[in-house]
């Protein structure tokens, strides 16, 4: 068995365990490459894991287009969670539409409104959630576990691709003809909101294009933070 086949087997086993032992569970998809791998695995296996995405109001049109591509390919409609419009309006009125460039605090406040609060609604009533995070993506994820406890939402959190390399992600996508965000072909290995994401140069870290004006150790939006610190609980198993 090839190394990629082993990765796929183990990842599918993790997803099957999530579906069996932690129902109801959901998968938070950013519609990027890693998340399309998980989408493909979940939907092809017919696993009862709901898939949702956070429609922040500032995503690239290419990213939004992935929702329709998933519908066309798999016949599955990804649930979209949007921010509370009154909160968005208040932030823009008091601080400015692009105030997130001014400080890490203002950027995290924007992320909290557009991502963290909607995530809380998406996870309400669930026993576990799944992400497409990988250890190799950034310094803030270097000790990522496949399974960890998310204290902020009082549930288990699974990162089935934690051990995968970027090459393995793309090998799977190509081998299975998985649809992917066309921005990946334009130098965007990591994709977030349009004003907070840029293409990277050859040799740069894969997340160098995310919040590029900040230090690498602050480059998280808050979805994986508790009280300003990364959630890192001792690996289970």
N, CA, C and O of each residue as an XYZ file, in Angstrom:
948
protein
N       0.845     -1.197      0.000
C       0.000      0.000      0.000
C       0.877      1.242      0.000
O       1.820      1.333      0.786
N       0.578      2.202     -0.873
C       1.363      3.422     -0.952
C       1.137      4.270      0.293
O       0.182      4.069      1.044
N       2.059      5.241      0.491
C       1.926      6.112      1.647
C       0.635      6.926      1.574
O      -0.026      7.135      2.591
N       0.275      7.384      0.375
C      -0.962      8.145      0.230
C      -2.171      7.265      0.521
O      -3.116      7.707      1.174
N      -2.149      6.037      0.049
C      -3.263      5.121      0.312
C      -3.412      4.880      1.808
O      -4.526      4.758      2.317
N      -2.284      4.812      2.509
C      -2.327      4.643      3.960
C      -2.925      5.867      4.624
O      -3.734      5.747      5.544
N      -2.531      7.042      4.163
C      -3.093      8.285      4.689
C      -4.619      8.299      4.500
O      -5.373      8.628      5.416
N      -5.041      7.938      3.303
C      -6.476      7.943      2.996
C      -7.209      6.944      3.886
O      -8.273      7.255      4.422
N      -6.661      5.775      4.044
C      -7.282      4.747      4.894
C      -7.436      5.247      6.319
O      -8.504      5.112      6.917
N      -6.370      5.827      6.867
C      -6.406      6.293      8.253
C      -7.362      7.473      8.422
O      -8.076      7.573      9.420
N      -7.363      8.358      7.437
C      -8.242      9.526      7.509
C      -9.702      9.099      7.434
O     -10.541      9.609      8.176
N     -10.000      8.177      6.550
C     -11.369      7.688      6.432
C     -11.807      6.976      7.711
O     -12.962      7.071      8.125
N     -10.863      6.259      8.328
C     -11.179      5.586      9.599
C     -11.511      6.607     10.680
O     -12.421      6.397     11.482
N     -10.772      7.709     10.699
C     -11.052      8.777     11.664
C     -12.433      9.373     11.421
O     -13.200      9.574     12.362
N     -12.748      9.654     10.166
C     -14.051     10.221      9.830
C     -15.182      9.266     10.173
O     -16.235      9.693     10.646
N     -14.971      7.982      9.939
C     -15.993      6.983     10.279
C     -16.212      6.922     11.783
O     -17.340      6.752     12.245
N     -15.131      7.062     12.546
C     -15.254      7.051     14.010
C     -15.995      8.294     14.500
O     -16.810      8.222     15.420
N     -15.701      9.435     13.869
C     -16.413     10.659     14.223
C     -17.911     10.469     14.001
O     -18.724     10.802     14.863
N     -18.265      9.929     12.833
C     -19.679      9.742     12.490
C     -20.366      8.758     13.424
O     -21.536      8.926     13.766
N     -19.626      7.728     13.835
C     -20.217      6.684     14.672
C     -20.295      7.067     16.144
O     -21.290      6.778     16.808
N     -19.245      7.718     16.659
C     -19.155      7.954     18.094
C     -19.506      9.372     18.529
O     -19.741      9.610     19.713
N     -19.545     10.316     17.592
C     -19.742     11.715     17.984
C     -20.869     12.394     17.191
O     -20.811     13.591     16.912
N     -21.855     11.636     16.849
C     -22.993     12.207     16.133
C     -23.897     12.993     17.093
O     -24.162     12.527     18.202
N     -24.376     14.180     16.683
C     -24.161     14.822     15.386
C     -22.831     15.570     15.326
O     -22.446     16.273     16.260
N     -22.143     15.397     14.199
C     -20.864     16.067     13.980
C     -20.935     16.859     12.681
O     -21.731     16.551     11.794
N     -20.089     17.887     12.581
C     -20.064     18.717     11.378
C     -18.628     18.984     10.950
O     -17.694     18.920     11.749
N     -18.488     19.280      9.690
C     -17.191     19.615      9.112
C     -17.212     21.073      8.690
O     -18.060     21.482      7.896
N     -16.273     21.865      9.224
C     -16.152     23.285      8.869
C     -15.224     23.418      7.677
O     -14.010     23.262      7.812
N     -15.779     23.702      6.520
C     -14.991     23.782      5.294
C     -14.725     25.220      4.884
O     -15.638     26.044      4.840
N     -13.458     25.517      4.582
C     -13.104     26.825      4.023
C     -13.153     26.781      2.505
O     -12.917     27.786      1.835
N     -13.468     25.590      1.963
C     -13.570     25.361      0.519
C     -12.206     25.388     -0.174
O     -12.129     25.497     -1.398
N     -11.124     25.288      0.620
C      -9.771     25.230      0.072
C      -9.387     23.776     -0.199
O     -10.193     22.869      0.010
N      -8.165     23.559     -0.661
C      -7.742     22.238     -1.128
C      -7.923     21.145     -0.083
O      -8.518     20.105     -0.366
N      -7.407     21.380      1.134
C      -7.529     20.364      2.182
C      -8.988     20.026      2.459
O      -9.345     18.863      2.647
N      -9.818     21.050      2.483
C     -11.224     20.834      2.796
C     -11.956     20.112      1.673
O     -12.946     19.423      1.916
N     -11.475     20.268      0.456
C     -12.088     19.531     -0.646
C     -11.717     18.053     -0.584
O     -12.499     17.200     -1.004
N     -10.532     17.744     -0.066
C     -10.172     16.338      0.154
C     -11.149     15.708      1.147
O     -11.680     14.625      0.902
N     -11.379     16.388      2.259
C     -12.302     15.861      3.267
C     -13.728     15.812      2.741
O     -14.463     14.865      3.024
N     -14.122     16.822      1.982
C     -15.457     16.824      1.382
C     -15.642     15.596      0.499
O     -16.671     14.922      0.561
N     -14.639     15.315     -0.319
C     -14.687     14.158     -1.213
C     -14.802     12.860     -0.426
O     -15.608     11.996     -0.770
N     -14.007     12.717      0.619
C     -14.037     11.495      1.425
C     -15.372     11.323      2.135
O     -15.944     10.232      2.138
N     -15.865     12.399      2.736
C     -17.123     12.326      3.487
C     -18.299     11.992      2.575
O     -19.105     11.117      2.889
N     -18.393     12.692      1.444
C     -19.552     12.512      0.576
C     -19.509     11.205     -0.208
O     -20.547     10.577     -0.416
N     -18.333     10.793     -0.641
C     -18.238      9.514     -1.349
C     -18.580      8.341     -0.436
O     -19.160      7.348     -0.875
N     -18.210      8.468      0.851
C     -18.498      7.397      1.809
C     -19.912      7.506      2.374
O     -20.364      6.612      3.090
N     -20.607      8.588      2.059
C     -21.962      8.765      2.562
C     -22.028      8.900      4.069
O     -22.994      8.464      4.694
N     -21.000      9.504      4.658
C     -20.956      9.627      6.115
C     -21.902     10.726      6.598
O     -22.007     11.775      5.962
N     -22.590     10.496      7.715
C     -23.524     11.495      8.258
C     -22.801     12.604      9.023
O     -23.013     12.791     10.221
N     -21.954     13.325      8.318
C     -21.244     14.480      8.876
C     -21.642     15.686      8.034
O     -21.312     15.760      6.850
N     -22.346     16.625      8.644
C     -22.787     17.798      7.909
C     -21.616     18.681      7.515
O     -20.615     18.730      8.230
N     -21.721     19.373      6.399
C     -20.657     20.260      5.924
C     -21.186     21.685      5.861
O     -22.240     21.945      5.281
N     -20.440     22.603      6.466
C     -20.831     24.010      6.406
C     -19.614     24.868      6.110
O     -18.474     24.424      6.246
N     -19.872     26.098      5.705
C     -18.806     27.052      5.455
C     -19.230     28.413      6.003
O     -20.420     28.717      6.086
N     -18.251     29.221      6.371
C     -18.514     30.550      6.914
C     -18.444     31.570      5.793
O     -17.366     31.856      5.273
N     -19.595     32.122      5.420
C     -19.658     33.113      4.351
C     -19.496     34.478      4.999
O     -20.473     35.083      5.441
N     -18.280     34.953      5.051
C     -17.945     36.155      5.824
C     -18.453     37.450      5.207
O     -18.503     38.483      5.875
N     -18.827     37.395      3.941
C     -19.212     38.613      3.247
C     -18.057     39.257      2.505
O     -18.239     40.250      1.799
N     -16.842     38.680      2.668
C     -15.667     39.254      2.007
C     -14.813     38.164      1.347
O     -13.598     38.312      1.217
N     -15.449     37.094      0.943
C     -14.738     36.011      0.278
C     -14.539     36.322     -1.211
O     -15.279     37.107     -1.804
N     -13.522     35.686     -1.793
C     -13.312     35.795     -3.237
C     -14.496     35.157     -3.967
O     -15.121     34.229     -3.453
N     -14.795     35.651     -5.147
C     -15.871     35.061     -5.943
C     -15.534     33.613     -6.302
O     -16.427     32.777     -6.434
N     -14.241     33.324     -6.458
C     -13.820     31.955     -6.766
C     -14.136     31.006     -5.614
O     -14.511     29.855     -5.835
N     -13.982     31.495     -4.386
C     -14.284     30.676     -3.213
C     -15.780     30.411     -3.134
O     -16.199     29.274     -2.918
N     -16.577     31.442     -3.306
C     -18.034     31.269     -3.281
C     -18.490     30.326     -4.391
O     -19.463     29.589     -4.232
N     -17.780     30.357     -5.512
C     -18.132     29.481     -6.622
C     -17.967     28.011     -6.299
O     -18.565     27.159     -6.956
N     -17.155     27.702     -5.284
C     -16.947     26.311     -4.914
C     -18.211     25.680     -4.328
O     -18.393     24.466     -4.422
N     -19.066     26.472     -3.736
C     -20.321     25.941     -3.186
C     -21.146     25.328     -4.315
O     -21.679     24.227     -4.179
N     -21.244     26.046     -5.421
C     -21.988     25.543     -6.575
C     -21.295     24.339     -7.198
O     -21.959     23.412     -7.662
N     -19.965     24.346     -7.211
C     -19.240     23.212     -7.803
C     -19.433     21.939     -6.985
O     -19.506     20.845     -7.544
N     -19.516     22.079     -5.670
C     -19.787     20.914     -4.818
C     -21.198     20.400     -5.092
O     -21.421     19.192     -5.168
N     -22.143     21.317     -5.239
C     -23.521     20.939     -5.547
C     -23.590     20.165     -6.861
O     -24.265     19.140     -6.964
N     -22.875     20.678     -7.861
C     -22.897     20.044     -9.188
C     -22.224     18.670     -9.178
O     -22.706     17.727     -9.804
N     -21.108     18.574     -8.460
C     -20.327     17.332     -8.472
C     -20.925     16.254     -7.581
O     -21.007     15.090     -7.974
N     -21.343     16.643     -6.379
C     -21.774     15.646     -5.396
C     -23.269     15.676     -5.085
O     -23.778     14.796     -4.391
N     -23.970     16.686     -5.597
C     -25.388     16.792     -5.279
C     -25.617     17.154     -3.830
O     -26.645     16.805     -3.249
N     -24.657     17.858     -3.245
C     -24.730     18.220     -1.823
C     -24.687     19.737     -1.682
O     -23.868     20.407     -2.311
N     -25.571     20.263     -0.858
C     -25.614     21.703     -0.634
C     -24.921     22.055      0.683
O     -25.412     21.708      1.757
N     -23.800     22.730      0.601
C     -23.064     23.154      1.796
C     -23.846     24.254      2.504
O     -24.284     25.217      1.874
N     -24.018     24.107      3.806
C     -24.720     25.120      4.596
C     -23.810     26.333      4.782
O     -22.622     26.176      5.066
N     -24.348     27.525      4.626
C     -23.574     28.760      4.779
C     -24.031     29.515      6.018
O     -25.223     29.736      6.232
N     -23.051     29.905      6.827
C     -23.337     30.694      8.029
C     -22.724     32.080      7.841
O     -21.533     32.217      7.560
N     -23.553     33.092      8.001
C     -23.129     34.474      7.773
C     -23.071     35.248      9.085
O     -23.737     34.872     10.050
N     -22.288     36.320      9.136
C     -22.207     37.131     10.350
C     -23.506     37.896     10.594
O     -24.319     38.073      9.686
N     -23.685     38.345     11.832
C     -24.829     39.184     12.172
C     -24.604     40.544     11.514
O     -23.618     41.220     11.809
N     -25.499     40.942     10.638
C     -25.285     42.152      9.858
C     -25.157     43.395     10.728
O     -24.378     44.294     10.413
N     -25.910     43.452     11.816
C     -25.838     44.616     12.702
C     -24.443     44.758     13.302
O     -23.960     45.875     13.493
N     -23.792     43.634     13.599
C     -22.435     43.673     14.150
C     -21.432     44.129     13.099
O     -20.512     44.890     13.397
N     -21.614     43.661     11.871
C     -20.746     44.089     10.773
C     -20.890     45.588     10.557
O     -19.896     46.301     10.424
N     -22.125     46.059     10.522
C     -22.382     47.482     10.282
C     -21.775     48.351     11.375
O     -21.220     49.413     11.092
N     -21.879     47.901     12.628
C     -21.343     48.679     13.753
C     -19.825     48.771     13.668
O     -19.250     49.831     13.915
N     -19.176     47.667     13.320
C     -17.712     47.653     13.186
C     -17.275     48.616     12.086
O     -16.368     49.424     12.283
N     -17.921     48.525     10.937
C     -17.551     49.362      9.800
C     -17.785     50.839     10.118
O     -16.965     51.688      9.769
N     -18.896     51.145     10.777
C     -19.223     52.532     11.084
C     -18.251     53.147     12.088
O     -17.841     54.297     11.935
N     -17.884     52.378     13.114
C     -17.036     52.907     14.181
C     -15.545     52.853     13.852
O     -14.778     53.725     14.260
N     -15.143     51.816     13.108
C     -13.711     51.605     12.903
C     -13.260     51.679     11.452
O     -12.088     51.934     11.172
N     -14.179     51.460     10.544
C     -13.820     51.497      9.137
C     -13.874     50.117      8.503
O     -13.645     49.113      9.177
N     -14.176     50.061      7.213
C     -14.338     48.788      6.519
C     -13.088     47.920      6.601
O     -13.179     46.706      6.783
N     -11.913     48.549      6.464
C     -10.650     47.798      6.438
C      -9.771     48.106      7.651
O      -8.545     48.125      7.547
N     -10.402     48.347      8.796
C      -9.659     48.693     10.015
C      -8.739     47.570     10.468
O      -7.812     47.795     11.246
N      -8.996     46.359      9.981
C      -8.184     45.209     10.403
C      -6.720     45.354     10.018
O      -5.867     44.665     10.576
N      -6.414     46.244      9.069
C      -5.017     46.474      8.702
C      -4.266     47.266      9.783
O      -3.036     47.262      9.820
N      -5.009     47.935     10.650
C      -4.395     48.867     11.599
C      -3.763     48.199     12.816
O      -2.799     48.727     13.370
N      -4.280     47.058     13.241
C      -3.724     46.374     14.405
C      -4.229     44.941     14.456
O      -5.264     44.612     13.877
N      -3.481     44.092     15.161
C      -3.900     42.698     15.336
C      -5.234     42.655     16.073
O      -6.090     41.827     15.764
N      -5.410     43.548     17.049
C      -6.643     43.561     17.840
C      -7.863     43.851     16.959
O      -8.894     43.191     17.076
N      -7.731     44.849     16.075
C      -8.844     45.178     15.197
C      -9.087     44.086     14.163
O     -10.226     43.837     13.770
N      -8.022     43.441     13.730
C      -8.188     42.340     12.788
C      -8.913     41.177     13.454
O      -9.810     40.579     12.860
N      -8.526     40.855     14.686
C      -9.179     39.757     15.388
C     -10.632     40.089     15.718
O     -11.484     39.201     15.754
N     -10.910     41.363     15.957
C     -12.295     41.767     16.209
C     -13.146     41.529     14.957
O     -14.282     41.062     15.039
N     -12.573     41.860     13.805
C     -13.276     41.618     12.549
C     -13.498     40.123     12.343
O     -14.591     39.699     11.970
N     -12.460     39.327     12.587
C     -12.576     37.873     12.458
C     -13.616     37.316     13.421
O     -14.347     36.382     13.090
N     -13.673     37.892     14.606
C     -14.636     37.417     15.596
C     -16.068     37.620     15.101
O     -16.926     36.753     15.265
N     -16.307     38.778     14.495
C     -17.647     39.090     13.985
C     -17.990     38.228     12.769
O     -19.086     37.674     12.678
N     -17.055     38.123     11.854
C     -17.343     37.470     10.577
C     -17.144     35.953     10.597
O     -17.694     35.247      9.751
N     -16.354     35.443     11.566
C     -16.057     34.007     11.585
C     -16.402     33.314     12.897
O     -17.127     32.319     12.912
N     -15.879     33.847     13.993
C     -15.993     33.139     15.270
C     -17.441     33.040     15.745
O     -17.890     31.966     16.146
N     -18.170     34.148     15.701
C     -19.568     34.110     16.147
C     -20.415     33.195     15.266
O     -21.185     32.396     15.798
N     -20.303     33.282     13.930
C     -21.050     32.342     13.090
C     -20.657     30.890     13.334
O     -21.504     29.998     13.273
N     -19.368     30.646     13.610
C     -18.930     29.283     13.913
C     -19.662     28.756     15.137
O     -20.090     27.602     15.156
N     -19.810     29.594     16.163
C     -20.521     29.170     17.369
C     -21.934     28.721     17.055
O     -22.416     27.738     17.617
N     -22.594     29.430     16.167
C     -23.947     29.037     15.778
C     -23.938     27.717     15.007
O     -24.815     26.873     15.189
N     -22.930     27.552     14.140
C     -22.844     26.334     13.338
C     -22.586     25.099     14.204
O     -23.032     23.999     13.877
N     -21.866     25.289     15.305
C     -21.503     24.161     16.175
C     -22.520     23.897     17.281
O     -22.426     22.890     17.983
N     -23.470     24.777     17.436
C     -24.448     24.625     18.512
C     -25.196     23.300     18.391
O     -25.733     22.964     17.336
N     -25.218     22.558     19.495
C     -25.934     21.286     19.523
C     -25.167     20.111     18.953
O     -25.694     19.000     18.894
N     -23.917     20.339     18.527
C     -23.115     19.257     17.948
C     -22.194     18.644     19.009
O     -21.914     19.264     20.035
N     -21.734     17.429     18.750
C     -20.833     16.746     19.675
C     -19.372     16.832     19.244
O     -18.469     16.634     20.058
N     -19.140     17.124     17.977
C     -17.763     17.234     17.480
C     -17.754     18.012     16.177
O     -18.748     18.081     15.455
N     -16.567     18.608     15.899
C     -16.405     19.231     14.593
C     -15.080     18.833     13.984
O     -14.120     18.501     14.680
N     -15.054     18.875     12.662
C     -13.909     18.428     11.876
C     -13.329     19.624     11.133
O     -14.074     20.479     10.652
N     -11.995     19.690     11.035
C     -11.337     20.757     10.288
C     -10.339     20.157      9.301
O     -10.003     18.976      9.380
N      -9.873     20.982      8.377
C      -8.872     20.546      7.401
C      -7.470     21.004      7.743
O      -6.601     21.040      6.872
N      -7.236     21.355      8.997
C      -5.912     21.833      9.397
C      -4.832     20.757      9.237
O      -5.085     19.564      9.405
N      -3.614     21.219      8.904
C      -2.445     20.345      8.825
C      -1.305     20.956      9.639
O      -1.202     22.178      9.748
N      -0.464     20.119     10.201
C       0.667     20.610     10.989
C       1.612     21.467     10.148
O       2.135     22.474     10.626
N       1.825     21.069      8.910
C       2.819     21.733      8.064
C       2.369     23.103      7.565
O       3.148     23.803      6.919
N       1.139     23.495      7.849
C       0.633     24.758      7.317
C       1.289     25.988      7.923
O       1.510     26.976      7.222
N       1.606     25.944      9.224
C       2.181     27.138      9.857
C       2.785     26.794     11.199
O       2.567     25.710     11.740
N       3.555     27.744     11.732
C       4.180     27.559     13.039
C       3.144     27.395     14.137
O       3.386     26.703     15.126
N       1.984     28.032     13.967
C       0.947     27.950     15.002
C       0.259     26.595     15.039
O      -0.520     26.324     15.954
N       0.535     25.735     14.053
C      -0.125     24.430     13.992
C       0.863     23.268     14.081
O       0.507     22.129     13.779
N       2.079     23.543     14.486
C       3.136     22.529     14.447
C       2.897     21.343     15.373
O       3.422     20.256     15.130
N       2.115     21.534     16.429
C       1.852     20.419     17.350
C       0.404     19.955     17.273
O      -0.137     19.425     18.244
N      -0.210     20.150     16.137
C      -1.610     19.791     15.927
C      -1.837     18.291     16.105
O      -1.058     17.475     15.612
N      -2.892     17.941     16.802
C      -3.266     16.546     17.001
C      -4.447     16.177     16.112
O      -5.236     17.039     15.726
N      -4.561     14.903     15.792
C      -5.698     14.442     15.001
C      -6.989     14.633     15.791
O      -8.026     14.981     15.228
N      -6.914     14.402     17.093
C      -8.077     14.615     17.959
C      -7.664     15.457     19.152
O      -6.619     15.221     19.758
N      -8.488     16.440     19.486
C      -8.227     17.287     20.640
C      -9.551     17.780     21.197
O     -10.588     17.688     20.541
N      -9.503     18.299     22.398
C     -10.721     18.810     23.019
C     -10.798     20.321     22.843
O      -9.861     21.043     23.186
N     -11.897     20.782     22.317
C     -12.124     22.213     22.108
C     -12.904     22.742     23.304
O     -14.128     22.621     23.361
N     -12.193     23.324     24.249
C     -12.820     23.812     25.461
C     -13.759     24.973     25.239
O     -14.704     25.157     26.005
N     -13.516     25.771     24.195
C     -14.370     26.929     23.958
C     -15.769     26.533     23.511
O     -16.724     27.283     23.713
N     -15.893     25.356     22.905
C     -17.202     24.886     22.459
C     -17.636     23.609     23.176
O     -18.689     23.045     22.879
N     -16.807     23.161     24.129
C     -17.123     21.972     24.939
C     -17.435     20.753     24.072
O     -18.461     20.097     24.247
N     -16.546     20.468     23.149
C     -16.735     19.307     22.286
C     -15.396     18.821     21.744
O     -14.378     19.505     21.854
N     -15.418     17.635     21.161
C     -14.219     17.101     20.533
C     -14.015     17.762     19.168
O     -14.966     18.122     18.473
N     -12.760     17.904     18.824
C     -12.387     18.516     17.551
C     -11.418     17.573     16.845
O     -10.478     17.068     17.460
N     -11.647     17.337     15.562
C     -10.825     16.404     14.804
C     -10.155     17.111     13.629
O     -10.772     17.900     12.913
N      -8.874     16.802     13.458
C      -8.070     17.327     12.355
C      -7.517     16.130     11.577
O      -6.333     15.815     11.699
N      -8.351     15.462     10.782
C      -7.956     14.193     10.150
C      -6.764     14.292      9.214
O      -6.106     13.287      8.942
N      -6.475     15.490      8.715
C      -5.354     15.671      7.785
C      -4.100     16.198      8.475
O      -3.169     16.645      7.806
N      -4.067     16.150      9.784
C      -2.945     16.715     10.537
C      -1.590     16.223     10.039
O      -0.634     16.996      9.986
N      -1.498     14.946      9.673
C      -0.228     14.349      9.257
C       0.069     14.515      7.767
O       1.172     14.196      7.322
N      -0.884     15.001      7.002
C      -0.717     15.064      5.548
C       0.241     16.182      5.139
O       0.295     17.237      5.772
N       0.986     15.932      4.078
C       1.817     16.976      3.478
C       1.004     17.670      2.390
O      -0.022     17.156      1.945
N       1.467     18.833      1.970
C       0.781     19.539      0.881
C       0.802     18.696     -0.393
O      -0.177     18.664     -1.139
N       1.920     18.016     -0.639
C       2.022     17.169     -1.822
C       0.981     16.065     -1.805
O       0.390     15.747     -2.837
N       0.756     15.478     -0.632
C      -0.243     14.410     -0.527
C      -1.647     14.931     -0.781
O      -2.470     14.245     -1.388
N      -1.921     16.143     -0.317
C      -3.224     16.756     -0.576
C      -3.456     16.863     -2.080
O      -4.513     16.483     -2.585
N      -2.463     17.381     -2.783
C      -2.621     17.567     -4.229
C      -2.573     16.256     -4.997
O      -3.219     16.129     -6.037
N      -1.823     15.284     -4.506
C      -1.818     13.972     -5.150
C      -3.207     13.352     -5.076
O      -3.670     12.733     -6.033
N      -3.870     13.522     -3.931
C      -5.229     12.975     -3.771
C      -6.198     13.700     -4.699
O      -7.012     13.069     -5.373
N      -6.106     15.025     -4.730
C      -7.008     15.815     -5.571
C      -6.883     15.408     -7.036
O      -7.891     15.232     -7.720
N      -5.664     15.259     -7.514
C      -5.450     14.911     -8.912
C      -5.863     13.469     -9.211
O      -6.439     13.187    -10.262
N      -5.567     12.560     -8.282
C      -5.900     11.152     -8.492
C      -7.407     10.919     -8.515
O      -7.887      9.991     -9.166
N      -8.149     11.764     -7.801
C      -9.595     11.567     -7.691
C     -10.398     12.645     -8.419
O     -11.621     12.708     -8.299
N      -9.696     13.490     -9.173
C     -10.348     14.549     -9.938
C     -11.291     15.374     -9.061
O     -12.439     15.633     -9.424
N     -10.784     15.771     -7.919
C     -11.573     16.543     -6.958
C     -11.601     18.014     -7.395
O     -10.549     18.578     -7.693
N     -12.769     18.640     -7.438
C     -12.804     20.066     -7.794
C     -12.088     20.893     -6.738
O     -12.140     20.571     -5.551
N     -11.412     21.968     -7.171
C     -10.700     22.806     -6.205
C     -10.774     24.266     -6.620
O     -11.055     24.594     -7.772
N     -10.515     25.127     -5.653
C     -10.585     26.566     -5.867
C      -9.544     26.992     -6.911
O      -8.357     26.725     -6.724
N      -9.956     27.646     -8.001
C      -8.997     28.051     -9.044
C      -7.938     29.029     -8.555
O      -6.918     29.207     -9.220
N      -8.155     29.666     -7.407
C      -7.134     30.565     -6.864
C      -5.851     29.812     -6.514
O      -4.771     30.402     -6.483
N      -5.971     28.512     -6.252
C      -4.774     27.726     -5.943
C      -3.802     27.722     -7.127
O      -2.590     27.613     -6.937
N      -4.330     27.841     -8.334
C      -3.479     27.859     -9.523
C      -2.899     29.243     -9.785
O      -2.116     29.429    -10.717
N      -3.284     30.212     -8.959
C      -2.815     31.584     -9.125
C      -1.894     32.014     -7.981
O      -1.695     33.208     -7.752
N      -1.331     31.028     -7.261
C      -0.378     31.341     -6.205
C      -0.979     31.525     -4.827
O      -0.363     32.142     -3.958
N      -2.185     30.992     -4.617
C      -2.844     31.096     -3.318
C      -2.958     29.709     -2.678
O      -3.979     29.046     -2.863
N      -1.951     29.250     -1.935
C      -2.060     27.945     -1.278
C      -3.017     27.976     -0.093
O      -3.632     26.962      0.236
N      -3.147     29.137      0.553
C      -4.046     29.306      1.701
C      -4.960     30.483      1.390
O      -4.494     31.565      1.032
N      -6.266     30.264      1.530
C      -7.231     31.267      1.071
C      -8.205     31.639      2.180
O      -8.859     30.776      2.766
N      -8.290     32.936      2.458
C      -9.250     33.428      3.438
C     -10.098     34.508      2.811
O     -10.481     34.400      1.646
N     -10.397     35.546      3.564
C     -11.133     36.684      3.009
C     -10.265     37.395      1.970
O      -9.039     37.409      2.082
N     -10.902     37.980      0.967
C     -10.152     38.591     -0.129
C      -9.184     39.680      0.315
O      -8.037     39.666     -0.132
N      -9.582     40.637      1.181
C      -8.629     41.693      1.556
C      -7.526     41.226      2.490
O      -6.573     41.966      2.736
N      -7.637     40.020      3.011
C      -6.646     39.499      3.963
C      -5.791     38.382      3.371
O      -5.059     37.710      4.098
N      -5.880     38.183      2.069
C      -5.154     37.097      1.416
C      -4.471     37.613      0.161
O      -5.074     38.345     -0.623
N      -3.230     37.237     -0.027
C      -2.513     37.570     -1.257
C      -1.828     36.322     -1.784
O      -1.647     35.347     -1.055
N      -1.452     36.358     -3.046
C      -0.666     35.269     -3.616
C       0.725     35.299     -2.987
O       1.183     36.353     -2.546
N       1.393     34.159     -2.944
C       2.734     34.104     -2.368
C       3.778     33.952     -3.471
O       3.472     33.584     -4.605
N       5.012     34.249     -3.098
C       6.135     34.103     -4.018
C       6.741     32.709     -3.853
O       6.596     32.098     -2.794
N       7.413     32.201     -4.876
C       8.069     30.894     -4.766
C       9.006     30.856     -3.563
O       9.802     31.773     -3.360
N       8.909     29.798     -2.768
C       9.763     29.638     -1.601
C       9.171     30.180     -0.313
O       9.687     29.894      0.767
N       8.089     30.965     -0.404
C       7.457     31.485      0.808
C       6.660     30.390      1.501
O       6.253     29.412      0.875
N       6.441     30.565      2.802
C       5.604     29.654      3.572
C       4.207     29.634      2.981
O       3.746     30.636      2.436
N       3.521     28.479      3.087
C       2.214     28.335      2.457
C       1.172     29.302      3.012
O       0.191     29.613      2.335
N       1.380     29.784      4.250
C       0.426     30.730      4.815
C       0.974     32.160      4.852
O       0.445     33.022      5.553
N       2.028     32.392      4.094
C       2.619     33.732      4.056
C       1.652     34.766      3.482
O       1.764     35.957      3.774
N       0.707     34.309      2.668
C      -0.241     35.227      2.066
C      -1.426     35.575      2.934
O      -2.252     36.403      2.551
N      -1.528     34.951      4.112
C      -2.616     35.240      5.027
C      -2.155     36.294      6.025
O      -1.136     36.111      6.691
N      -2.895     37.399      6.135
C      -2.555     38.493      7.045
C      -1.050     38.784      6.956
O      -0.354     38.812      7.971
N      -0.568     38.996      5.748
C       0.867     39.116      5.481
C       1.530     40.267      6.226
O       2.755     40.295      6.344
N       0.756     41.205      6.726
C       1.316     42.359      7.437
C       1.565     42.054      8.919
O       2.061     42.913      9.648
N       1.228     40.844      9.369
C       1.406     40.470     10.771
C       2.575     39.497     10.940
O       3.087     38.943      9.968
N       2.983     39.303     12.201
C       4.003     38.315     12.510
C       3.421     36.915     12.345
O       2.225     36.726     12.568
N       4.229     35.930     11.962
C       3.732     34.569     11.746
C       3.030     33.963     12.953
O       2.103     33.169     12.791
N       3.460     34.328     14.169
C       2.874     33.696     15.358
C       1.498     34.247     15.715
O       0.889     33.781     16.678
N       0.998     35.215     14.975
C      -0.337     35.752     15.247
C      -1.325     35.390     14.151
O      -2.478     35.818     14.192
N      -0.893     34.616     13.183
C      -1.720     34.364     12.009
C      -2.757     33.271     12.221
O      -2.680     32.207     11.606
N      -3.703     33.527     13.069
C      -4.881     32.693     13.234
C      -6.067     33.628     13.348
O      -5.947     34.722     13.900
N      -7.212     33.206     12.832
C      -8.370     34.104     12.808
C      -9.173     34.077     14.095
O     -10.013     34.949     14.321
N      -8.922     33.069     14.955
C      -9.689     32.973     16.177
C     -10.576     31.742     16.215
O     -11.113     31.397     17.269
N     -10.738     31.075     15.079
C     -11.544     29.859     15.063
C     -10.891     28.765     15.888
O     -11.570     27.886     16.419
N      -9.578     28.821     15.991
C      -8.840     27.791     16.711
C      -8.106     28.377     17.916
O      -7.030     27.908     18.285
N      -8.693     29.400     18.519
C      -8.116     30.065     19.679
C      -9.089     30.082     20.852
O     -10.306     30.094     20.670
N      -8.535     30.084     22.039
C      -9.323     30.260     23.258
C      -8.583     31.255     24.133
O      -7.426     31.031     24.491
N      -9.240     32.348     24.479
C      -8.616     33.384     25.305
C      -7.275     33.828     24.727
O      -6.321     34.090     25.460
N      -7.224     33.906     23.397
C      -6.017     34.392     22.736
C      -4.917     33.377     22.596
O      -3.833     33.709     22.115
N      -5.163     32.126     23.007
C      -4.142     31.096     22.910
C      -4.651     29.950     22.045
O      -5.844     29.646     22.027
N      -3.728     29.325     21.332
C      -4.111     28.196     20.506
C      -4.579     27.044     21.384
O      -4.003     26.771     22.437
N      -5.635     26.372     20.930
C      -6.115     25.197     21.638
C      -5.184     24.040     21.303
O      -5.138     23.599     20.154
N      -4.461     23.554     22.261
C      -3.599     22.407     22.045
C      -3.712     21.482     23.253
O      -3.077     21.709     24.283
N      -4.506     20.467     23.119
C      -4.710     19.501     24.189
C      -3.935     18.233     23.853
O      -3.765     17.897     22.680
N      -3.476     17.546     24.855
C      -2.685     16.322     24.675
C      -3.378     15.366     23.717
O      -4.581     15.127     23.815
N      -2.616     14.840     22.814
C      -3.160     13.948     21.791
C      -3.812     12.739     22.432
O      -3.295     12.160     23.388
N      -4.975     12.367     21.874
C      -5.704     11.203     22.370
C      -5.293      9.980     21.571
O      -5.219     10.029     20.343
N      -5.029      8.897     22.259
C      -4.686      7.661     21.582
C      -3.211      7.526     21.299
O      -2.781      6.524     20.728
